[in-house]
Amino acid sequence: VQAYMADITSDKDRAKGFGLIGMAFGLGFIFGPAIGGLLSSNGFLFPALFASGLSFVNFLGAVVWLPETYKTNGVVKKRKLLDIGKLHGALKHPAVGSLILTFAIVSFGFSALEATYALYGERVAGLNAQSIGIIFTMVGTIIIIVQGGLIGKITTTIGERKTLLIGLAVMSVGYFAMATFAKDFFSLAAMTSLISIGNSLTFPTVNALISINSRKDEQGEIMGMNQSAASLARVMGPVWGGFLFVSIGISWPFYSASLFILAAFVL
């Protein structure tokens, strides 16, 4: 999807295009849990079947409406299923490598938050599933507003690099503030909003910069490597966050995330 968006947008509109992908995610983040909750009253099988049906409709839509955007001129390069050398080469790239590492660090910190957020909210503010659901709905709304409406205007005004730096700084401050000052529903919601704003500024911008700094014939491959590195980070993040939560203190997953994001900012 990201490689396709890169093919149909100019460099100037790349961050805006990736923001639309984020906005779609935000909409799903709002409506998906609500629909799943309603359907689950008849049994947990129904949300799964509904999701399966949606995925199949999505597949048909792609078959019918999406033309191929990348022209190979009849030459198809052979690719290995897993090419570690390619990943190593991408990480050594002066622009793309640091951006892939930045995206992985951000994903690592955010997944550490996801793994411990509900437990943290319960411990410090007595939150239950309903109140956490309200905060998640708020998060989805912020994603829609920032990535769907604001990101294109912001990057056009100040550029992708400054937008990325602002997003990383806001996230780092948000994580630190959550660990230090979140004591009730409203303060927790405020700090979560701060993290969501920083996250919404960072994700489409870093992906846009990776795309802009990649050659046309390697864009899909580079974007795939970026997602692979981020997925590896999302495997390790929850383990790290859970370990800190249990062994050192319930605020430490967020303090560590703040430090990791600060390292990404420096990078």
C-alpha positions in Angstrom: 0.0 0.0 0.0 2.8 2.4 0.9 4.7 1.6 -2.3 1.5 2.1 -4.3 0.9 5.5 -2.6 4.5 6.5 -3.4 3.9 5.7 -7.1 0.8 7.9 -7.4 2.0 11.0 -5.4 4.7 13.6 -6.1 7.5 14.1 -3.7 5.8 17.3 -2.4 2.5 15.4 -1.6 4.2 12.2 -0.4 3.7 12.9 3.3 0.1 13.9 2.7 -0.5 10.6 0.8 0.9 8.6 3.7 -1.1 10.7 6.0 -4.3 9.4 4.2 -3.2 5.9 4.9 -2.8 6.8 8.6 -6.3 8.5 8.6 -7.8 5.3 7.2 -6.1 3.4 10.1 -7.6 6.0 12.5 -11.1 5.5 11.2 -10.6 1.7 11.6 -9.4 2.3 15.1 -12.6 4.1 15.9 -15.2 1.9 14.2 -13.5 -1.5 14.3 -13.7 -2.0 18.1 -17.3 -0.7 18.2 -18.5 -3.0 15.5 -16.5 -5.9 17.0 -18.1 -5.3 20.4 -21.6 -5.2 19.0 -21.1 -8.4 17.0 -19.4 -10.3 19.9 -22.7 -10.2 21.8 -23.7 -13.1 19.6 -20.4 -14.9 20.1 -16.8 -14.3 19.3 -17.1 -16.1 15.9 -19.1 -13.3 14.4 -16.5 -10.5 14.6 -13.9 -12.9 13.0 -16.3 -13.8 10.2 -17.1 -10.1 9.6 -13.4 -9.2 9.5 -12.8 -12.1 7.1 -15.7 -10.8 4.9 -14.2 -7.3 4.9 -10.8 -8.6 3.9 -12.3 -10.5 1.0 -14.3 -7.4 -0.2 -11.0 -5.4 0.1 -9.3 -8.0 -2.1 -12.0 -7.8 -4.7 -11.8 -4.0 -4.7 -8.0 -4.2 -5.3 -8.5 -6.6 -8.2 -11.2 -4.5 -9.9 -10.1 -0.9 -9.2 -6.4 -0.8 -8.7 -4.3 -0.7 -11.9 -0.6 -1.6 -11.7 1.5 1.6 -11.2 5.0 0.2 -11.6 6.1 -0.5 -15.1 8.9 -3.0 -15.5 9.5 -2.5 -19.3 9.3 -6.3 -19.6 12.3 -6.9 -17.4 11.5 -8.6 -14.1 14.4 -8.9 -11.6 14.7 -12.1 -9.6 14.4 -11.6 -5.9 15.4 -13.8 -3.0 12.7 -14.6 -0.5 14.9 -13.3 2.3 17.9 -11.2 1.3 19.8 -10.0 4.4 22.4 -8.3 2.2 19.7 -6.0 0.8 18.6 -5.1 4.4 22.2 -4.4 5.4 22.7 -2.3 2.3 19.5 -0.3 3.1 20.6 0.3 6.7 24.0 1.6 5.4 22.3 4.1 3.0 23.1 7.6 4.4 19.5 8.8 4.4 17.3 5.7 4.2 19.3 3.7 6.8 18.9 6.2 9.6 15.2 6.7 8.7 14.5 2.9 8.9 16.3 2.8 12.2 14.3 5.8 13.4 11.0 4.1 12.4 12.1 0.9 14.2 12.9 2.8 17.4 9.6 4.7 17.4 7.7 1.4 16.8 9.7 -0.3 19.7 8.7 2.5 22.1 5.1 2.6 21.0 4.7 -1.2 21.3 6.1 -1.1 24.8 3.4 1.4 25.6 0.7 -0.7 24.0 1.7 -3.8 26.1 1.4 -2.0 29.4 -1.0 0.9 28.9 -4.2 -0.8 30.2 -2.4 -2.1 33.3 -0.8 1.3 33.9 -4.1 3.1 33.6 -5.7 0.6 36.0 -2.9 1.1 38.6 -2.5 4.9 38.5 -6.0 6.1 37.7 -8.3 3.1 38.3 -9.4 3.0 34.7 -11.6 0.2 33.4 -12.2 -1.2 29.9 -14.9 1.5 29.2 -12.7 4.5 30.1 -9.7 3.1 28.2 -12.1 2.5 25.2 -13.0 6.2 25.4 -9.3 7.2 25.3 -8.7 4.9 22.3 -11.6 6.5 20.5 -10.0 9.9 21.2 -6.6 8.6 19.9 -8.3 7.5 16.6 -9.9 10.9 16.3 -6.5 12.6 16.7 -5.0 10.3 14.1 -7.8 11.3 11.6 -7.4 15.0 12.3 -3.6 15.1 12.1 -2.9 12.6 9.4 -6.0 13.2 7.4 -6.1 17.0 7.4 -3.0 18.6 8.9 0.1 16.7 7.9 0.0 17.8 4.3 -0.2 21.5 5.2 2.4 21.2 7.9 5.0 19.5 5.7 4.3 21.9 2.9 5.0 24.8 5.3 8.0 23.6 7.2 9.2 20.5 5.3 9.3 16.8 6.2 12.5 16.9 8.2 11.4 19.6 10.6 8.0 17.9 10.9 9.7 14.6 11.8 11.9 16.3 14.4 8.8 18.0 16.0 6.9 14.8 16.1 9.8 12.9 17.8 10.2 15.7 20.3 6.5 15.8 21.2 6.4 12.0 21.6 9.5 12.0 23.8 8.0 14.7 26.1 4.6 12.9 26.0 6.1 9.6 27.2 8.1 11.4 30.0 5.0 13.4 31.1 2.8 10.2 31.2 5.3 8.5 33.4 5.7 11.5 35.7 2.3 13.3 35.8 -0.5 11.0 34.8 -2.5 10.4 38.0 -6.2 10.3 36.8 -8.4 9.9 33.7 -8.0 13.4 32.5 -4.2 13.7 32.9 -3.7 10.3 31.4 -5.9 11.3 28.4 -4.0 14.5 28.0 -0.6 12.8 28.0 -1.9 10.1 25.6 -3.1 12.8 23.3 0.4 14.3 23.3 1.9 11.0 22.3 -0.7 10.5 19.6 0.0 13.9 18.1 3.7 13.2 18.0 3.1 9.7 16.6 0.7 11.1 13.9 3.4 13.6 12.8 6.2 11.1 12.8 4.8 8.0 11.0 3.7 9.4 7.7 6.7 11.8 7.6 9.4 9.2 8.1 7.7 6.9 5.5 7.5 9.8 3.1 11.2 10.6 3.6 12.2 6.9 3.1 10.1 6.8 -0.2 11.6 10.1 -1.5 15.1 8.9 -0.8 14.6 5.6 -2.5 15.0 4.9 -6.3 11.8 4.1 -8.2 12.8 0.5 -8.9 13.5 -0.3 -5.2 10.7 1.7 -3.5 8.5 -1.3 -2.7 11.5 -3.3 -1.5 12.8 -0.5 0.8 9.3 0.1 2.2 9.0 -3.6 2.9 12.3 -3.7 4.7 11.2 -0.7 6.7 8.0 -2.5 7.8 10.1 -5.7 8.6 12.4 -3.7 10.8 9.4 -2.1 12.5 7.7 -5.5 13.0 10.9 -6.9 14.6 10.8 -3.9 17.0 7.1 -4.6 17.7 8.1 -8.1 18.7 10.7 -6.9 21.1 8.9 -3.8 22.5 6.2 -5.6 24.5 8.7 -8.0 26.1 10.9 -5.0 27.1 7.9 -3.0 28.3 6.5 -5.9 30.3 9.8 -6.7 31.9 10.3 -3.0 33.1 6.7 -2.8 34.3 7.1 -5.9 36.5 10.7 -5.8 37.5 11.6 -2.1 37.9 8.4 0.0 38.1 5.2 0.7 36.3 6.4 4.0 35.0 9.6 2.7 33.5 8.2 1.4 30.1 7.3 5.1 29.4 10.6 6.6 30.7 12.5 4.1 28.5 10.3 4.9 25.5 11.0 8.6 26.1 14.8 7.9 26.1 14.6 5.8 22.9 12.6 8.4 21.1 15.1 11.0 22.2 17.9 8.8 20.7 15.9 8.7 17.4 15.6 12.5 17.5 19.4 12.8 17.9 19.9 10.3 15.1 
